[in-house]
Amino acid sequence: MDDHQTQDLVKELVHRLLSAAESATGGGGGGGGSRGGGRDAGGALRFAHRLLSSRLAPAVLPDEHALAESIKRRLAASGRPDDALAFADLHSKLSARSRPASLWPLLYLLDSLSSHRRAAAAASCLPNLPTAAPPRNATSAAAAGAGGKRAHGVAPGGVVLVSKDPDNIREIALREYTELVLDETEVSEAVLVRDVLYACQGIDGRYVRYDKAGDAYDLPDGVRVPRSTRTLVRKLCELGRLFRKVRGFISDNISRSPSDAATEVGTVAQAFCSALQEELSDYYKLLAVLESYSLNPIPTPGSDSGVSGNYLSLRRLAVWLAEPAVRMRLMAVLVDACRGLRGGAMAGAIHGHAQHGDPMFQEFMGRLLRRVCSPLFEMVRSWVLEGELEDVFAEFFIVGQPVKAESLWREGYLIQSDMLPAFISPVLAQRILRTGKSINFLRVCCDDSGWADAAAEAAAYVGTTTSRGGLVYGETDALEALVVEAAKRIDWHLMDVIHKRYRFKDHCLAIKRYLLLGQGDFVQYLMDVVGPELSEPANRISSFQLAGLLETSIRASNAQYDDRDILDRIKVKMMDHGDGDRGWDVFSLEYDARVPLDTVFTASVMKMYLKVFNFLWKLKRVDHSLTGVWKTMKPNCIVSSPFYKEGTSIRAQFVSVLRKCQVLFNEMNHFVTNFQYYIMFEVLEVSWARFSDEMDAAKDLDDLLLAHDKYLNSILEKALLGERSQGLLRNLFELFDIILQFRSHADRWFERIYELQLRGKGKPKSKSKESGSWLDGGRKAMIQLAGELFRKMGEDLDSIAKDYTASLDAFITQLPMQQHVDLKFLLFRLDFTEYYSRLSSSK
């Protein structure tokens, strides 16, 4: 369809509408009416062309199907389901035929006409079209302004008020809006902008002031401004509240007296305040620029004053301050989080807020943390490469303790977990701690300076300088590389000094040989020479005399060929004793482990060695006692005894007692020999072999200490000296006491037998008639005394054997119950014939 045809159709439509309107109102058809109708037709036609050529469009989306569904729902809701079905059928038929590109304009027109018909007073015609444009004078303009609220509404009678020029309508509406705003506003926007800028600097303005009760900047209630303006001012002034908090934190921490700063601030807090001040400097620069913009006048809406774009309104100010507000809010959050913290705890709290996905946040927090963590990383560098704790304000996660040299490694330096920041892992912190401890141990305990070369080599290897700087936040890999390399080199140097210069392994072997009684010939000589002395009451024994006997034992054994430095460290120690104690109960040996070896052989460790020595010394004493019993009972002494040659009854008693004594001796010797084998080989030697391997494999002093602690604890557990073996240990000591009791009784018995033998060998000085009868009487008395002695010996042996059997049975019964230590080989050796098992089951 071309333009001429469209114009003809529009013209015909206008004429028909006007004719229908005149017929409905009863308009005449006179000449005047024809002229008036022509003028009306011409004006209506021009108005129709203006409408068709305008760009007015409904504010809806052109969706044909949605509009059709809306029409059907409206028809159904109004109680016309048949019409709804008919509409759907007609729409589908029309859609199936050839048609324009879219039926939406046609459907929208029909729907709009239907809506207007329902709302209009005259349901069958279009709203009245104006016949002529009204004159443009002040009166009409005022009338248009007064009716501005109905600019896009429907006037009474259904006339659409679109007769005015759109440009004029926009100007009138804008002018009315400006007048309305001026009537509601007591303060100009320019003044509010200036006050907001003052508030952002923490300064009260003319109207905007700080409210302490509400902790905010706000306009007083008496100032008349629009609600939207008040809300916007309050939102902008939040930046001032945050600024006051940040500035107050900086003032509180920097504007202090030196004494207060030393106790509460610290270098990390000072670095944090410096970083905040640097951020505030950029903030001040922005405010200066904004203040210069605020001097330019704010143009009124719709004015053509030619003002450039560098003016500042409240809305423009909101855009300018959006990003600074985010940064200021973050700084305020950090200030709240760091209040009351120091050092590593403060750095960790700030680091916790850096875990954010926003690149702006990450860049800002990274810049801030590099400044804040600089003192902390300098402390790490100084500690790892120099062993120095430059921590005047107690900020570092490593803290030093005033201790003796022997406790320097174990207790001298500790990690404060509350000062450890999250970006340093606990494993890395332990390496940092050990590296600095190694340097201090070498410097203080070993009097060594070779660590400096090792530290310099480590720094050069990873490309870090030994001077200040070089480590920054965000480069954790570089920090870890430096710590690992420095620890490896310094630990290697420390282990080299311990093993070669201070001969650690030789001293461990010396303790094994002399305190753990591994040097057999020395122990035997020592037992022989000090035995008589130790049988005396403890308060009568001289430690100086025992020291001389110790030296004698050393010279009489292969121990004399050991290094003199090692031999000089072996000393006699008399433990505290009571009134009834014997020398056996208080005698012990100790080893003088000097610096730096006393780091391993501490006082508590030497107490554990003393506990093992006392146990082994008692075991050796029991073995030595049984050896003495055997010497007394050796066969040649027994066979040559005159009681063996006496009559049948006394000889039977004598043989019976000796058999009981030998059987009991054999049982005791079997137990002591096998138990001693278990201790010396399955406990001491096996533990030493494992410790020797771990000692050679140790990479640092902590590994060496751990290996030695495992070695000593293994000996204590396997030797039944641990806390969980106390019941078994009590039974073992009962067995030892019974064996020593047996030795004591055996000494008295054979002493009495020897005395009777001497009396039986006595001869008279002169011969007489009564001599034979006298000798016969003496022999009878001696035989009677011997019979009484043998009877008493038999009773004592039975009592000792009964106690021993009961104690041994209880000891063997408890062996399989010890789950914490493997004792099956000991049980097998003690009861390899299952004699005790059968004896126990038969009861």
Helices and strands as residue ranges (DSSP letters): H 3-25, H 31-53, H 64-77, H 81-96, H 104-119, H 138-146, G 148-150, H 166-184, H 189-200, E 209-211, E 216-218, H 227-254, H 258-264, H 266-294, H 314-320, H 322-338, H 343-352, H 359-372, H 374-386, E 398-400, G 405-407, H 408-411, E 413-415, G 417-419, H 426-440, I 441-445, H 451-462, H 476-496, I 497-501, H 504-514, H 520-534, G 538-540, H 543-556, G 558-561, H 564-567, E 570-574, H 583-586, E 587-591, G 597-599, H 603-632, H 635-639, G 642-645, H 648-677, I 678-685, H 686-697, H 701-718, G 723-725, H 726-760, H 771-814, G 815-817, H 824-830, H 835-841
